[in-house]
């Protein structure tokens, strides 16, 4: 007998009005948002350490970004929060000059992104080659996987056991239960088990302080002068373009996964506005988070803006009223979920021997360079830039080689 839920999913167009008219779709979108919010927490906290800010700052900024982009963004179901790529470029400025310079840098970055979007420059992203996109996706899968290794690679049998149970629940439960996302079941069941049995394990609370409550607006603490501008503008440019590149590449990936289209211009402008909001209330910038987007779209089957609204609201609830509950979630369980995300993100077809045999050598080389550059630097933007740069070099070489071969094969033409 066909599953009625699957038929609803097949006809789901991602419109909010469609979701609101269907209780089953509304439940699915909401539950997708719940597991997305849970998947955001450890990553956002770890990125706050990289950026040199309080974890609460990144979590509140993520709430603002997620909710803002649910309305302003050009790609429904794409998750935007305080991301590692942005933290990497903010970190050096914070360590050198202090956290007080984050606000002006974020505001300037937001303005740059708005101008980028209004000028229609997001259309340039369509020129990124498929091999670079494949390298981007593969590198991301590798980074997601290895970021989880410290959380499950242990001599403690219980940690390894929880990790293994998480994999089993997430991969096998959907065969029998399709109405509730299996990652949510894994998180709830295994957290209840560890709490009720009194097990002492690494938890979300060990990653950073989890005090409840909301902060106030971010205070402007630096002089409004050219000296401040000289400090913030390199960081602001980096925030703007790294955030835009990751968000637009993620939007393109989700377009392909869902066989739908998105507005890259609206996404760019919306990201700029959302980053200004996050800077003013939260204190740090962000961009699309591809791992959590995969959780929402692939594992939760989220397709509409309701899924990301739910993610933002659940994250807000966890950060404030339920901060103590959130702190008890075992890291091994979240690591298991994110490992599956990493494996699902990786394009296994691109490294299949048959596919490699048919693909041009240049495209394979570009993909490998993109992967190596991204994984070695931990920066997706650097990897994409390296892949695109190599792609610009290789076509000329290939064409010259083809011309030389044609001339050698037809010497009479030269006479």
C-alpha positions in Angstrom: 0.0 0.0 0.0 1.5 3.4 -0.9 2.4 5.7 1.9 0.0 8.7 1.9 2.7 10.9 3.5 5.0 10.2 0.6 2.4 11.2 -1.9 1.8 14.5 0.0 5.6 15.1 0.0 5.8 14.5 -3.8 3.1 17.2 -4.4 4.5 19.6 -1.8 5.4 22.9 -3.6 7.0 24.5 -0.6 4.5 27.3 -0.2 3.5 28.4 3.3 -0.2 28.4 2.3 0.0 24.8 1.1 1.6 23.7 4.4 -0.9 25.5 6.6 -3.8 23.8 4.8 -2.3 20.3 5.5 -1.9 19.2 9.2 0.4 16.4 8.1 2.7 18.8 6.2 2.6 21.3 9.1 3.7 18.6 11.5 6.5 17.4 9.2 7.8 21.0 8.6 7.7 21.7 12.4 9.5 18.5 13.3 12.1 19.2 10.7 12.7 22.6 12.4 13.1 20.9 15.7 15.8 18.5 14.6 17.5 21.4 12.7 17.6 23.5 15.9 19.2 20.7 17.8 21.7 20.2 15.1 22.6 23.9 15.2 23.5 24.0 18.8 26.9 22.3 19.1 28.2 23.7 15.8 27.2 27.3 16.7 28.8 27.0 20.1 32.1 25.6 18.7 32.2 28.4 16.1 31.8 31.0 18.9 35.0 29.7 20.4 36.7 30.2 17.0 35.4 33.8 16.8 36.4 34.6 20.4 32.9 35.5 21.6 30.5 34.2 24.3 28.5 31.1 23.1 25.3 32.9 24.1 26.1 35.7 21.6 26.4 33.2 18.7 23.2 31.3 19.7 21.1 34.5 20.0 22.5 35.8 16.7 21.6 32.4 15.1 18.0 32.8 16.3 17.9 36.3 14.7 19.4 35.1 11.5 17.3 32.0 11.2 14.0 33.9 11.8 15.0 36.9 9.6 16.0 34.8 6.6 12.8 32.7 6.9 11.1 35.9 5.8 13.8 37.7 3.8 15.7 34.9 2.2 15.3 33.8 -1.4 15.6 30.0 -0.7 12.9 28.4 1.4 14.0 25.7 3.9 17.7 26.9 3.8 19.1 27.4 7.3 21.1 30.5 8.1 23.0 30.9 11.4 26.3 31.9 12.9 28.6 29.8 10.7 32.2 28.6 11.0 33.3 30.3 7.7 32.3 33.7 9.1 33.8 32.9 12.5 37.2 32.2 10.8 37.4 35.6 9.3 36.1 37.4 12.5 38.5 35.6 14.8 41.8 37.3 13.9 40.3 40.8 14.2 38.8 39.9 17.6 42.0 38.5 18.9 44.0 41.6 17.7 41.6 44.4 18.5 38.8 43.1 20.7 35.2 42.0 20.5 33.9 45.6 20.5 34.9 45.9 16.8 32.6 43.0 15.7 29.4 45.2 15.6 30.8 47.9 13.2 32.4 45.2 11.0 29.1 43.2 10.8 27.1 46.3 10.0 29.5 47.2 7.2 29.4 43.7 5.9 25.6 43.7 5.9 25.6 46.9 3.8 28.0 45.4 1.3 25.8 42.3 0.9 22.7 44.5 0.4 24.5 46.5 -2.3 25.7 43.2 -3.9 22.1 41.9 -4.0 20.5 45.1 -5.3 23.1 45.4 -8.0 22.2 41.9 -9.2 25.8 40.6 -8.8 24.5 37.3 -7.4 24.0 36.2 -11.0 27.8 35.7 -11.2 27.4 32.6 -9.1 25.9 30.8 -12.1 29.3 30.8 -13.7 30.8 28.5 -11.0 31.5 25.2 -12.8 29.9 22.0 -11.8 33.2 20.4 -10.9 33.8 23.2 -8.4 30.3 22.7 -6.9 31.1 18.9 -6.6 34.4 19.7 -4.9 32.6 22.2 -2.6 30.0 19.5 -1.6 32.6 16.8 -1.1 34.9 19.0 1.0 32.0 20.0 3.2 31.0 16.3 3.7 34.6 15.6 4.8 34.8 18.6 7.1 31.4 17.7 8.7 32.6 14.1 9.3 36.0 14.9 10.8 34.5 17.6 13.0 32.5 14.9 14.8 35.4 12.4 15.3 36.5 13.9 18.7 32.9 13.4 20.0 32.7 9.6 19.3 36.3 8.4 19.0 36.7 7.2 22.6 37.8 4.3 24.8 34.6 4.7 26.7 32.2 1.9 25.6 29.2 3.9 26.5 30.1 6.8 24.2 30.8 4.5 21.3 27.6 2.6 22.1 25.5 5.8 22.0 27.1 6.8 18.8 26.3 3.4 17.2 22.7 3.4 18.6 22.2 6.9 17.1 23.3 5.6 13.7 21.0 2.6 13.9 18.0 4.7 15.0 18.5 7.4 12.3 19.1 4.9 9.5 16.6 2.1 10.3 13.7 3.8 12.0 12.4 5.5 8.8 11.6 2.1 7.4 8.8 1.7 9.9 8.0 5.3 11.2 7.9 8.1 8.6 5.8 10.7 10.5 8.5 11.6 13.1 12.1 12.4 12.0 14.4 9.6 13.2 17.1 12.1 14.5 14.6 13.6 16.9 13.7 10.1 18.2 17.4 9.4 18.7 18.1 12.6 20.6 15.0 12.3 22.9 15.4 8.5 23.7 19.2 8.6 24.2 19.1 11.8 26.2 16.4 10.4 28.5 18.4 7.2 28.9 21.6 9.0 29.9 19.8 11.3 32.3 17.7 8.7 34.0 20.6 6.3 34.4 22.9 8.9 35.8 25.6 8.5 33.2 28.4 11.1 33.1 29.2 11.8 29.5 30.3 14.8 27.4 27.2 16.9 26.8 26.2 20.1 25.0 26.6 21.9 28.3 30.3 21.0 28.3 30.8 23.0 25.0 30.0 26.4 26.6 27.9 28.1 29.3 24.1 27.6 28.9 22.6 30.4 31.1 19.0 31.2 30.3 17.5 34.6 29.5 18.0 37.1 26.7 20.7 39.7 26.2 20.1 43.3 25.4 21.0 45.2 22.2 24.6 45.2 21.2 26.4 48.3 22.5 28.6 50.5 20.2 31.9 50.7 22.1 34.4 52.0 19.5 35.0 55.5 18.1 33.0 56.4 15.0 36.1 57.5 13.0 38.5 56.6 10.2 40.7 54.6 12.5 37.8 52.3 13.3 37.1 52.0 9.6 40.7 51.1 8.9 40.4 48.2 11.4 37.1 46.8 10.3 37.0 47.1 6.5 39.2 44.1 5.7 37.2 42.0 8.1 33.9 43.4 6.8 34.8 42.6 3.2 35.7 39.0 4.2 32.5 38.5 6.1 30.4 39.8 3.2 31.9 37.8 0.4 32.5 34.6 2.4 28.9 34.7 3.7 27.6 35.4 0.2 29.6 32.7 -1.5 28.6 30.0 1.1 24.9 31.1 1.1 24.6 31.2 -2.7 26.4 27.9 -3.2 24.1 26.3 -0.6 21.1 27.8 -2.2 22.2 26.3 -5.6 22.7 22.9 -3.9 19.2 23.0 -2.3 17.8 24.0 -5.7 19.3 20.8 -7.2 18.2 18.6 -4.2 14.6 19.8 -4.3 14.3 20.4 -8.1 13.1 24.0 -7.4 14.4 27.5 -8.1 15.4 30.3 -5.7 16.0 34.0 -5.9 19.8 34.6 -5.5 19.3 38.3 -5.6 16.7 38.2 -2.8 19.0 35.8 -0.8 22.0 38.3 -1.0 19.9 41.3 0.0 18.1 39.4 2.7 21.4 38.1 4.1 22.7 41.6 4.4 19.6 42.8 6.3 19.6 39.7 8.5 23.3 40.3 9.4 22.6 43.9 10.4 19.8 42.6 12.6 22.0 39.9 14.1 24.8 42.4 14.7 22.5 44.8 16.5 20.8 42.0 18.6 23.2 39.1 19.1 26.4 40.6 18.0 27.9 38.4 15.3 27.3 37.7 11.6 26.4 34.4 9.8 25.4 32.8 6.5 23.8 29.6 5.3 24.9 26.4 7.1 24.9 23.6 4.6 25.1 20.8 7.1 22.1 21.9 9.0 20.3 22.7 5.7 20.9 19.1 4.7 19.4 18.0 8.1 16.3 20.1 7.4 15.8 19.3 3.7 17.0 15.7 3.5 16.5 14.2 7.0 13.5 16.3 8.1 12.1 16.7 4.6 11.5 20.4 5.2 10.5 22.3 2.1 9.0 25.6 3.3 9.8 28.7 5.3 7.8 27.2 8.2 10.6 24.7 8.8 13.2 27.4 9.4 10.7 29.5 11.4 10.2 26.5 13.6 14.0 26.0 13.9 14.5 29.6 15.0 11.7 29.4 17.6 12.8 26.1 19.0 16.4 27.4 19.2 15.1 30.5 21.0 13.2 28.2 23.4 16.2 26.0 24.0 18.5 29.0 24.6 16.2 30.6 27.1 13.6 28.5 29.0 15.1 25.1 28.2 18.8 25.8 28.4 19.3 23.3 31.2 17.5 20.6 29.2 19.6 21.4 26.1 22.8 21.2 28.1 22.1 17.5 28.9 22.0 16.3 25.3 25.0 13.9 24.8 27.5 15.0 22.2 27.9 11.5 20.9 24.3 11.5 19.8 24.6 14.8 17.9 27.9 13.5 16.4 26.1 10.4 15.1 23.5 12.6 13.4 26.1 14.9 11.9 28.2 12.0 10.7 25.2 10.7 8.6 24.8 14.3 7.3 28.4 14.3 6.3 28.1 11.0 4.5 24.9 12.1 2.8 26.4 15.4 1.7 29.4 13.7 0.0 28.8 13.1 -3.7 29.8 9.4 -3.9 29.0 9.2 -7.6 31.8 11.7 -8.3 34.4 9.3 -7.0 33.0 6.1 -8.5 35.6 4.5 -10.8 33.1 4.4 -13.7 32.3 8.1 -13.3 36.0 9.1 -13.0 36.8 7.1 -16.1 34.2 9.0 -18.1 34.9 12.5 -16.6 37.5 14.7 -18.3 40.8 14.8 -16.4 40.7 18.6 -16.0 37.3 18.4 -14.3 38.5 15.7 -11.9 41.6 17.8 -11.1 39.5 20.9 -10.4 37.3 18.9 -8.1 40.3 17.5 -6.2 42.0 21.0 -5.9 38.7 22.4 -4.5 38.5 19.6 -2.0 42.1 19.8 -0.9 42.1 23.6 -0.6 38.9 23.6 1.4 39.8 20.8 3.8 43.4 22.1 4.4 42.3 25.6 5.2 38.9 24.8 6.7 37.5 27.7 4.6 34.9 26.9 1.9 35.4 30.2 0.1 39.2 29.6 -0.3 38.5 26.2 -1.8 35.9 27.5 -4.3 38.2 30.3 -5.3 41.1 27.9 -5.9 38.8 25.6 -8.0 37.5 28.5 -10.1 41.0 29.9 -10.6 42.3 26.5 -11.8 39.3 26.2 -14.1 40.1 29.5 -15.8 43.7 28.3 -16.4 42.9 24.8 -17.6 40.5 25.5 -20.6 43.2 27.6 -22.4 45.7 24.8 -22.0 43.3 22.2 -23.2 42.4 24.3 -26.2 46.0 24.9 -27.1 46.7 21.2 -26.8 43.7 20.4 -29.0 44.8 22.9 -31.6 48.3 21.5 -31.6 47.0 18.0 -32.0 44.7 19.1 -34.9 47.6 20.7 -36.6 49.8 17.6 -36.2 47.0 15.4 -37.5 46.5 17.7 -40.6 49.9 19.0 -41.7 48.6 19.9 -45.2 46.4 22.7 -43.7 49.5 24.7 -42.9 50.6 24.9 -46.5 
